[in-house]
Amino acid sequence: MIRRLLVGAGCLGLVACGGGSDEAGEESIWAKDPFPSTYKPYPSENFAITNATILDGRGGRIERGTVVITDGEIAEVGASVRVPRGHEEIDAEGKFVTPGIIDLHSHLGVYPSPSNASTSDGNEATSPNTAGVWAEHSIFPQDPGFGRALAGGVTSLHIMPGSANLFGGRTVTVKNVPSRTVQGMKFPNAPHGIKMACGENPKRVYGGRGGPGTRMGNFRGYRQAWADAEAYKREWDAYASKKENGEGGSPPRRDLDKETLAGVLNGDILVHMHCYRGDEMVQVLDMAEEFDYEISTFHHAIEAYKVADYLAENDVCAAVWADWWGFKLEAYDSVRANAALVANQPDSCVVIHSDDPTGVQRLNQEAAKAMADGAAIGIDIAPEQAITWITRNPARAAGILDQTGTLEEGKDADIVLWDNDPFSVYARPQRVYIDGALMYDREEGVEPVFDFELGQSAREDA
């Protein structure tokens, strides 16, 4: 039986109409979200997957293990776990179970399919600093790319603006579920990020438009923006203090670009930096120290292997491709073992990302290639470690590790059941669960279908 999740007009096939925002508790003035998540998990049953090889995302491997899912959460994981009464038992002998894959660098929805100029909404290339734009305001929830990613085992995506600008705008993390609105996809309580870009892209885009036209111009642009944000934050903090003390006065004028950057300085918004060259990464780390903020991740990071010790010392992740390189000069000095060399550094954080609507469908194979390239130079990465590159580590970098990314009691039941070793070229997800709800079943034909996949029909009486 083919059971499809239809997305488009009216209510969704497996969830009731309506919605509501999450109760997140007290927020700082810099973390307030006027577009709150209305995400509600799809209906799910209680079940247990038994006799599977489990890669738990924490570095553990369990043979003939069991994962118990109760009320959409992981209730228990282990080798000697009893299936509770009333739970459906799914025998997964010969199969593998992992956490759901998380793509830390996605442009799905902001560059949707079918691709044309009218849907190209990823780069607000009107100013070097557009920190005030939010990627979620460009996301088209009916991008069929979301369904293709789901078929590849992707349960969450960190979606960001493009890299034309020094400050490209806010990023957003979403659950990979069909929804009529982006608010219905927004990962509850996930922090926003800010997309920044090093090097060639900003100076290429703005070199003939008033600058920056050089790397030193890029850094002046960053530093001036941070200095202005510091002053803006002091002004608003002073106003908030007066208001708390019962004093009068008008609030300062809002500036949306500075507001986002003040959120970074306050620790509420994570920094994701598009940066290829190792020397520039170290300069950015110095700048972060100057203005007292932290970097979550350097994205693309083709030369991360050159500065792996700096990244580890500063607790910064390197989000990399397995073998995509050479398409411009700053992407030239790559080595295929980049991910393995960074992973070989103590206390490192490696993420394999896509930045591509096709690559997102096969992130398990991208991780497998990176493993093989490490083995070729004598760095053996075990599967239970490599799975963290596409599960735990991206969850950490996106600020959602407390909710997903590993198979642990109390976490969201975002799970992939693979028909084979996930690092085999033959492996495919058999089932994908999000919060315990079966969102994709290759054998039973459970999958989302989007408007552009339904096509059009002419009226017979026209």
Secondary structure, DSSP 8 states (H G I E B T S, - for coil): ---EEE-SSSS-TTS-S-----------TTT--SS-----------EEEEEEEEE-SSS-EEEEEEEEEETTEEEEEESS----TT-EEEE-TT-EEEE-EEEEEE-TTTS-SS--GGG--S--TTSSB-TT-BGGGT--TT-THHHHHHHTTEEEEEE---SSSSEEEEEEEEE----SSSTTTB-TT---EEEEE-THHHHHHHTTTT---SHHHHHHHHHHHHHHHHHHHHHHHHHHHHHHTT---------HHHHHHHHHHTTSSEEEEEE--HHHHHHHHHHHHHTT--EEEEEE-TTGGGGHHHHHHTT-EEEE-SS---SSGGG-S--TTHHHHHHTSTT--EEE---STTGGGGHHHHHHHHHHHHHHTT----HHHHGGGGTHHHHHHHT-TTTSSS--TTSB--EEEESS-TTSTT--EEEEEETTEEEEETTTTBEEE-HHHH-----TT-
